């Protein structure tokens, strides 16, 4: 085995040629999967400590993260398409990779050669290692800067265009190592990351905590899949104001909570900048994990949002819940927007904790909801999904028509240059292949 000790940036020993591990299949909840783990004998290089000079991880070798590995200010970590990085825990300390403020990660996989971060164990499980953390200099709302709850990184600042690099065709498997009851790693944690960063074609797979979480910042995310998250699939807080399009969340019956958990700042729900992302073409598919509480989306703690063309289906709890006084104030001011969306759950929409003065009929009309006889908003096209709409696994599309639904299609490209034209509900329409080959479905 060859070891790269990154405190001293010294390479010791002779490389061992990579040999592919045997592919296994198992069943996680409702999904049959191929195992993604490796073993200790797979790793040809060990990465430890701080990366203090530019390096490239090559596709011809397998790399092991051992303990916390940080890329420091001014340094770029480049990862070739097809590279594999394995990780576990060392003496009970979960391994992770952190991109500190001022550092960059250039991880550009391809549809046929994704970059894979996975468990080092031959029989992997959620929570086998930590995850991937990016810390940037974009604004947050808990002070000019703050410190991350894991890895002790500084994040935040005054540069909305800050650039932490590129993640494209990257898969993060079996993340979510639990430190204690209050601190767990997510698959991908984005701390004050700026919109100069590119995030596209990213999957987290069978993580023990959240899949992808935004802690403030301005970064955008397009083409994202979270499969089998142990907690929330997507999460935001601390004043995130970025954009998102083409997101898929698929829960399993093993564990899960919300498709999206959305906060402004729990300690001060009116903190500025408000979390206020704009999202379109989102598919959230729930599952029953035994508690009956899984929700599609919870908007709470003062968040604002504009959500278009979403499909929220099969959550045993609520489809969308709007919670806490400041969030309800935002709702009353038409700053919590859900339009041209299908919400197919037992209880599709709920205003919790009282405090809503908005006229529900006006809100429903404004947001293209249908109102039943009791005045409670529910599915856009009624309690039954329209006959033109289907979900098979992740696939689902429905184009609204004035004649059938009384509403027009919404074209998200009108929202700005980030958004592609996609005037249908959900993240995939018939014939789409963007989720194929590189992801584990």
Phi, psi and omega in degrees: 000139177260135182245131173250105177273112190275354169294318184256353181055047181242138176258128182239139170094193185239136182292143173256131182298138180289132172239132185293143178278157179292131179283128177244162174238142170213181181240123176249108182063241184260006188241129172273129188229164169263134180297144182245002187284167176242215173204168182301331183283348179286327191289129178256343175221139176253128177256127182223152170069220184260136172269112189250002174214156182302133176220163177234128173269124189266153180288345182278353182230164173250139184243139177251125169280127180238108186075197178283126179243123184237135172265121190269168182311130177088357184251144179245128172259118178254134179236123182289153174303135179088357180290151179235131179237125181248156183202158177208225173229151181239110182059034180085359177261120184285138177283149177205166173239124181242133174255105186285168176306133179086351175266169178223148168242127178245087184245093184246092172279186176228173181297329179262345179226070177292157172271129188239124168256125186212177179289146176280347186281145180290334172240090188282156177218156174306139179085013181290332179215183183283263181172193181251128183237132174241129178241122183241188186246019178279161185297147173228176183242016175249030183122172178298317174225166178210177180242136183293151181287340172234149175073354172057048180262143171277137177216162181099168181158210186232025183239090181297338181265013181306145187238113176262004176116213186223131165239118180217129185054063180236133179241132181240113189245142170060038179277185170098028177308135185263120179277310176202189184294341183253353186219119174222153175279144169268171173297304177230118178250128186241100186259106177057037184278137184270166184279004167283350178275142179252123177233110181215144176056069181235133176233136164251138189229119175052053173273158184274341180235221180289155176282293181231126181230136177256126174249084184068196179087183186232007188295149177254155181220124180231140180062080183227141180228129172240117183244125172066038177292138179286339177235242181271146179287307176237146185211141171218154180197181171064019175089039177288131183231029181274190179243155175214142176211145179062069175246143176231132169239129177234109175280162172237171181281358179284310183196160177159161178228270184250148171295314174224129170248122192234115179239157163271282174206116190297327180283339181207085186300343178261011180299145180244147001289142175296143164301127185203063180284161172242124186231148175211151176059066183245132174241119178240119182242119184269178176205158176270118179252013172113344182253352178069012189252352185302131183245152175292302180217139167238114173268121187208178173052033171089010181293152166247163181191151166233115185238127183232151169055048181257154170237122179235111194221141165073023173274130182291336176269222184275152175287302175228130173241133175251119192232148175082148190299315183295322178296321178292325173298316177299319177299315179299331180268014181058038176249005166241103191242130173227113186232151175047051184231155179248123180240107187242085180218166180302314173237108193278327187215137183214131171260109187265158175066014179065195174088000181270124176255355180296141174285118187297326179296317178295319180297316182295318178296316181299325185256012178062043170260156171263145180251132175271184187298335182274356181087008180265129180289145176214212190305144183305318184251025180104184185284348179248133176300136181304150183297336179280000184250136178219147168236121173236103189068243180269349193278138177188134176209143173211125177259121181288143176229141181301322183294323184270313189254347184078009179225157179266159171300151176247128180260108184292346179297344177286350182278341181150175188291338179296327191270136173275155173294122181200075188273058178213159179278137177100172185271344183227137169246167182306131179095348178292141180233011187296337180268002185272157170075303186278336185259162175259110185247000000 
